[in-house]
């Protein structure tokens, strides 16, 4: 993982710190953030995905552009996250998908969304840019990056960040979203394949709602620190659902690394992270 921190923002005052057509089952309730845990669920095959054609998005960096660098299988693009107890809202009526770029731009007009973190934050940001470009292909998109933001790592750094939120952030003007860390897949024991040392041959997600290894220590630390913050912070808990996606990494289909099981293909899993962010932001006060 790239140790340099990156800040990427586009003109839409929302701060985000980062360390992801099948009709709904009628037995599930409509989604409401307070009554449904949207992070507990499973991946279902959905032929309406991906949400955009990556070859039509000119902003994807070569380390994330898996199709450009020869990934032959496309099944990893056709999975939708389905919570166990409810159906996530479908904002795009035509495609029955969660993300509506034009609606997002209208609601965020005059505001800013800022992604703060490392190369995985950049990975996520590129997904958002492609989602918006697909919705408004003729728009001008300008990206700004700075490498002066220190990466927040585990308990000491998170505690410092939490104190800063409580002391310096005006949550009447700024919505704070903390995104859970993104897992890598270099150890086959995490998905019941001992001896496997990378994600090279992975073509499908793990089934079920949790990987065999259980909840990592880092996630427990994040939850503990976030519970101490007095001001409202939304935890975008993408760790568990991302742990299931051993199939979503560039692997050898990257223009930079010989084997990358840390970052994610774009299009791919980060689009789901941004769908969940979209749902979260639209239901804030």
Long-range contacts (C-beta under 8 A, 24 or more apart in sequence): 1-118, 1-119, 1-120, 1-184, 1-262, 1-263, 2-118, 2-119, 3-118, 3-151, 4-118, 4-119, 4-147, 5-116, 5-117, 5-118, 5-147, 5-148, 5-149, 5-150, 5-151, 6-117, 6-118, 6-119, 6-121, 6-122, 6-145, 6-146, 6-147, 6-149, 7-114, 7-115, 7-116, 7-144, 7-145, 7-146, 7-148, 7-149, 8-114, 8-115, 8-121, 8-122, 8-125, 8-143, 8-144, 8-145, 9-112, 9-113, 9-114, 9-115, 9-144, 10-112, 10-113, 10-128, 10-129, 10-141, 10-142, 10-143, 10-144, 11-112, 11-142, 12-105, 12-108, 12-109, 12-110, 12-111, 12-112, 12-113, 13-111, 13-112, 13-173, 13-174, 13-175, 14-108, 14-111, 14-112, 14-113, 14-114, 14-174, 14-175, 14-177, 14-281, 15-114, 15-116, 15-169, 15-174, 15-175, 15-176, 15-177, 16-113, 16-114, 16-115, 16-116, 16-176, 16-177, 16-178, 16-179, 16-236, 16-277, 17-116, 17-117, 17-152, 17-161, 17-176, 17-177, 17-178, 17-179, 18-115, 18-116, 18-117, 18-118, 18-120, 18-121, 18-124, 18-179, 18-182, 19-117, 19-118, 19-120, 19-152, 19-153, 19-179, 19-180, 19-181, 19-182, 19-218, 19-222, 20-124, 20-182, 20-238, 20-241, 20-242, 20-245, 20-264, 20-269, 20-270, 20-271, 20-272, 20-273, 20-274, 20-276, 21-46, 21-47, 21-48, 21-95, 21-96, 21-97, 22-46, 22-48, 22-80, 22-82, 23-96, 24-87, 24-90, 25-87, 28-83, 28-85, 28-86, 28-87, 29-85, 29-86, 29-87, 30-86, 30-87, 30-89, 31-83, 31-86, 31-87, 31-88, 31-89, 31-279, 32-86, 32-283, 33-279, 33-280, 33-283, 35-86, 36-83, 36-85, 36-86, 37-83, 37-84, 37-85, 38-83, 38-86, 38-88, 38-276, 38-279, 39-83, 39-237, 39-238, 39-240, 39-241, 39-276, 40-83, 40-84, 40-85, 40-209, 40-240, 41-81, 41-82, 41-83, 41-84, 41-209, 41-241, 42-82, 42-84, 42-207, 42-208, 42-209, 42-244, 43-79, 43-80, 43-81, 43-82, 43-205, 43-241, 43-244, 43-245, 44-79, 44-80, 44-82, 45-75, 45-78, 45-79, 45-80, 46-78, 46-79, 46-80, 47-78, 48-80, 48-95, 48-96, 48-97, 49-77, 49-78, 49-79, 49-80, 49-97, 50-77, 50-78, 50-267, 50-268, 50-271, 51-95, 51-97, 51-99, 51-131, 51-134, 51-267, 51-271, 51-275, 52-130, 52-131, 52-133, 52-134, 52-267, 52-271, 53-134, 53-267, 54-130, 54-266, 54-267, 56-133, 56-134, 56-137, 57-129, 57-130, 57-133, 57-134, 57-266, 57-267, 58-133, 59-126, 59-129, 59-130, 59-133, 59-141, 59-143, 60-126, 60-130, 60-266, 61-122, 61-126, 62-254, 62-255, 62-256, 63-250, 63-254, 63-255, 63-256, 63-257, 63-260, 63-263, 64-123, 64-126, 64-250, 64-254, 64-263, 64-264, 64-265, 64-266, 65-255, 65-265, 65-266, 66-250, 66-251, 66-253, 66-254, 66-265, 66-266, 66-268, 67-253, 67-265, 68-255, 69-250, 69-253, 69-254, 69-255, 70-253, 71-250, 71-251, 71-253, 71-265, 73-203, 75-203, 75-204, 75-247, 76-203, 76-204, 76-245, 76-247, 76-248, 76-265, 76-268, 77-265, 77-267, 77-268, 79-205, 79-245, 80-272, 81-241, 81-272, 81-275, 81-276, 84-209, 88-275, 88-276, 88-279, 89-279, 91-278, 91-282, 97-275, 98-275, 98-276, 98-278, 98-279, 99-131, 99-271, 99-274, 99-275, 99-278, 100-135, 100-278, 101-131, 101-132, 101-134, 101-135, 101-136, 102-135, 102-136, 104-132, 104-135, 104-278, 105-132, 105-135, 105-136, 107-281, 107-282, 108-281, 116-149, 117-149, 117-151, 117-152, 117-179, 118-151, 119-263, 120-182, 120-262, 120-263, 120-264, 123-182, 123-263, 123-264, 123-266, 123-270, 124-179, 124-270, 124-273, 124-274, 126-266, 126-270, 127-266, 127-267, 127-268, 127-270, 127-271, 127-273, 127-274, 128-274, 130-266, 130-267, 130-271, 131-271, 131-274, 154-218, 154-221, 155-221, 155-224, 155-225, 158-221, 158-222, 158-225, 158-226, 159-225, 159-228, 162-225, 162-226, 162-228, 162-229, 165-229, 165-231, 165-233, 166-229, 166-230, 166-231, 169-231, 171-231, 171-232, 175-234, 175-281, 175-284, 176-231, 176-232, 176-233, 176-234, 177-233, 177-234, 177-235, 177-236, 177-277, 177-280, 177-281, 178-222, 178-226, 178-233, 178-234, 178-235, 178-236, 179-236, 179-238, 179-273, 179-277, 180-219, 180-222, 180-235, 180-236, 180-237, 180-238, 180-239, 181-218, 181-219, 181-222, 181-239, 182-238, 182-239, 182-242, 182-262, 182-264, 183-216, 183-239, 183-242, 183-243, 184-249, 184-261, 184-262, 185-246, 185-249, 185-261, 186-261, 189-213, 190-243, 190-246, 191-246, 198-251, 198-259, 198-261, 199-246, 199-247, 199-249, 199-251, 199-259, 199-261, 200-251, 200-252, 200-259, 202-246, 202-247, 202-249, 202-251, 203-247, 204-247, 205-244, 205-245, 205-246, 205-247, 205-248, 206-243, 206-244, 206-245, 206-246, 208-244, 209-240, 209-244, 210-240, 210-243, 210-244, 211-240, 211-243, 211-244, 213-243, 215-240, 234-280, 234-284, 236-273, 236-276, 236-277, 236-280, 238-272, 238-273, 238-276, 241-272, 242-269, 242-273, 245-269
